[in-house]
Amino acid sequence: TPLVLKCKEMGRAIRIGTNHGSLSARTLSYFGDTPKGMVESAFEFARICRKHDYHNFVFSMKASNPLVMVQAYRLLASEMYKEGWDY
């Protein structure tokens, strides 16, 4: 939260990066090693930003398997649409 507030104050952007191979144990226990886990991990941080009315962020998904990465980006776009997030 301090980082979000500081970036908001200074007008700086934040990159919310999700690495398929580095999901937290908590995320893995709920969603497994899946694109859904990647999206939920990214959304967790985006919700913190949005809670502070901070919207200057971008998502970045990374996976060594291109199919997983494409699935994650497609799911991300779909979930953003459902949430009404038009970034």
matplotlib code that plots the C-alpha trace (Angstrom):
import matplotlib.pyplot as plt

x = [0.0, 2.8, 4.1, 0.7, 0.2, 3.7, 3.2, -0.2, 1.3, 4.1, 2.0, 4.1, 2.8, 3.1, 3.7, 1.7, 3.7, 2.7, 5.1, 3.6, 6.6, 6.5, 2.9, 2.6, 1.8, -1.5, -2.5, -1.3, -3.4, -6.6, -6.1, -3.2, -0.5, -3.0, -3.7, -6.6, -4.0, -2.0, -5.0, -6.1, -2.6, -2.6, -6.1, -5.2, -2.7, -5.0, -7.7, -5.3, -4.5, -8.2, -9.0, -6.8, -8.4, -5.1, -5.5, -2.1, -1.0, -0.4, -0.5, 2.3, 2.0, 5.0, 5.2, 7.8, 4.9, 3.4, 0.1, -0.2, 0.7, -1.9, -4.5, -3.7, -3.9, -7.2, -8.6, -7.3, -9.1, -12.3, -12.2, -11.4, -14.5, -16.7, -15.4, -16.0, -12.3, -11.6, -7.9]
y = [0.0, 2.6, 2.0, 2.5, 5.7, 7.0, 6.2, 7.9, 11.0, 11.2, 10.3, 7.1, 3.9, 0.4, -2.8, -5.7, -8.7, -12.3, -15.1, -18.6, -20.3, -18.0, -18.1, -18.0, -21.1, -19.6, -19.0, -22.4, -24.0, -22.3, -22.3, -24.7, -24.0, -22.5, -19.3, -18.7, -18.5, -16.0, -13.8, -14.0, -13.1, -10.0, -9.1, -9.2, -6.4, -4.5, -4.5, -2.9, -0.2, 0.4, 0.5, 3.6, 5.1, 4.4, 3.3, 3.9, 0.3, -2.2, -6.0, -8.3, -12.0, -14.3, -18.0, -20.3, -22.1, -19.7, -21.5, -20.8, -17.2, -16.7, -18.4, -16.2, -13.0, -14.1, -14.9, -11.6, -9.7, -11.7, -11.1, -7.4, -7.1, -8.9, -6.4, -3.4, -2.5, -0.8, -0.3]
z = [0.0, 0.7, -2.8, -4.3, -2.4, -3.3, -7.0, -7.0, -5.3, -7.8, -10.9, -11.6, -13.1, -11.6, -13.5, -12.0, -13.2, -12.8, -13.4, -14.0, -12.3, -9.2, -8.0, -4.2, -2.2, -1.3, -4.9, -5.9, -3.2, -4.5, -8.2, -8.9, -11.5, -14.0, -16.0, -13.6, -10.8, -12.7, -13.3, -9.7, -8.5, -10.7, -9.7, -6.0, -6.6, -8.9, -6.3, -3.8, -6.3, -7.1, -3.4, -3.3, -6.5, -8.3, -11.8, -13.4, -13.7, -16.4, -16.3, -17.5, -17.7, -18.1, -18.7, -20.4, -22.1, -24.8, -24.7, -20.9, -21.4, -24.2, -22.1, -19.2, -21.2, -22.7, -19.3, -18.0, -20.7, -20.1, -16.3, -16.8, -19.0, -16.4, -13.8, -16.0, -16.0, -19.2, -19.0]

ax = plt.figure().add_subplot(projection="3d")
ax.plot(x, y, z, "-o")
ax.set_aspect("equal")
plt.show()
